[in-house]
Amino acid sequence: MEDTTLVKIAVFCSLVGILILYAITTQIEPAQVPISKINESYVGKFVRISGRVTRVREFKKSELIEIENNGRIYIYALKSIIPDEIKKGQLLMVSGQVQEYKGNIEIVPKKEGDLK
């Protein structure tokens, strides 16, 4: 077999492998974590939480949403990924990355569908 044929096969297999990994990772849901358990050790990890909205602060391009359910946490979301108007008292499920901002732990959803 020629070297160019082997290179073509290797490139093809690599691309197929990358596509399979991408398809798998887009289907994985983050773990459901109680709000009371989320602390600095979760920073950088993806989680899913649920709770009632207790406060909403609107900014020009984003919203800061406070959620409670046996604990309290903030959700920082761009308005472009928020499906509808978020209201106080609403039950909300959020998937996103845990981050720390000015000493506060918050969850940052990355895409549409991360707020339900």
C-alpha positions as MATLAB code, in Angstrom:
seq = 'MEDTTLVKIAVFCSLVGILILYAITTQIEPAQVPISKINESYVGKFVRISGRVTRVREFKKSELIEIENNGRIYIYALKSIIPDEIKKGQLLMVSGQVQEYKGNIEIVPKKEGDLK';
ca = [
       0.000    0.000    0.000;
       1.261    3.447   -0.817;
       2.016    6.032    1.839;
      -0.613    8.419    0.446;
      -3.318    5.764    0.780;
      -2.360    5.163    4.423;
      -2.450    8.908    5.105;
      -5.905    9.184    3.539;
      -7.202    6.271    5.620;
      -5.711    7.753    8.804;
      -7.247   11.176    8.136;
     -10.631    9.623    7.342;
     -10.622    7.514   10.526;
      -9.600   10.540   12.595;
     -12.442   12.649   11.207;
     -14.991    9.894   11.790;
     -13.738    9.510   15.369;
     -14.010   13.240   16.014;
     -17.564   13.313   14.642;
     -18.570   10.368   16.845;
     -17.096   12.040   19.945;
     -18.899   15.290   19.113;
     -22.221   13.471   18.705;
     -21.771   11.707   22.036;
     -20.824   14.854   23.965;
     -23.805   16.840   22.687;
     -26.146   14.168   24.093;
     -24.655   14.035   27.599;
     -26.658   15.849   30.278;
     -24.889   17.346   33.293;
     -25.532   15.761   36.687;
     -28.454   17.019   38.795;
     -26.925   18.617   41.902;
     -28.768   20.037   44.926;
     -28.172   23.786   45.175;
     -27.070   23.381   48.794;
     -24.156   21.156   47.695;
     -22.700   23.561   45.108;
     -19.559   25.281   46.404;
     -16.084   26.318   45.207;
     -15.167   22.690   44.476;
     -17.721   22.733   41.630;
     -16.174   25.738   39.837;
     -15.555   24.786   36.201;
     -17.941   21.808   36.283;
     -21.241   21.528   34.456;
     -24.324   20.911   36.599;
     -28.109   20.898   36.371;
     -30.229   22.468   39.125;
     -33.866   23.307   39.662;
     -35.692   25.695   41.927;
     -38.014   28.674   42.216;
     -37.041   32.095   40.943;
     -36.879   34.521   43.868;
     -35.386   37.540   42.110;
     -34.574   38.746   38.599;
     -32.234   41.630   37.788;
     -32.259   42.740   34.180;
     -29.302   44.330   32.442;
     -28.914   45.531   28.871;
     -27.776   42.171   27.426;
     -28.125   39.761   30.349;
     -30.115   38.794   33.422;
     -29.076   37.742   36.909;
     -31.599   35.264   38.271;
     -31.679   34.116   41.885;
     -33.015   30.599   42.435;
     -33.833   28.848   45.716;
     -34.379   25.190   46.508;
     -32.819   24.173   49.846;
     -30.150   26.731   49.087;
     -29.711   29.808   46.942;
     -27.675   30.360   43.779;
     -27.414   32.937   41.011;
     -27.832   32.257   37.310;
     -26.089   34.675   34.935;
     -27.569   34.349   31.448;
     -27.387   36.309   28.232;
     -30.829   37.462   27.091;
     -30.231   35.777   23.732;
     -30.502   32.296   25.344;
     -33.408   33.011   27.709;
     -36.540   31.443   26.175;
     -39.236   33.705   27.666;
     -39.578   36.311   30.355;
     -38.440   34.858   33.674;
     -40.781   35.752   36.547;
     -40.536   35.591   40.318;
     -42.067   32.354   41.625;
     -41.462   30.466   38.381;
     -40.021   26.941   38.591;
     -36.844   26.787   36.527;
     -34.421   24.016   35.531;
     -30.959   25.256   34.581;
     -27.929   23.503   33.094;
     -24.630   25.329   32.968;
     -21.092   25.796   34.166;
     -20.407   26.734   37.778;
     -18.340   29.911   38.012;
     -17.228   32.284   40.724;
     -17.725   36.030   40.294;
     -16.765   38.517   42.987;
     -16.910   35.845   45.659;
     -20.342   34.524   44.605;
     -20.957   31.119   43.086;
     -23.158   31.264   39.993;
     -24.230   29.045   37.138;
     -23.736   30.252   33.589;
     -25.887   28.537   30.935;
     -24.119   28.306   27.570;
     -26.873   27.789   25.002;
     -30.593   27.938   24.312;
     -32.327   25.062   26.028;
     -30.164   25.311   29.157;
     -32.991   27.265   30.842;
     -36.314   25.430   31.005;
];
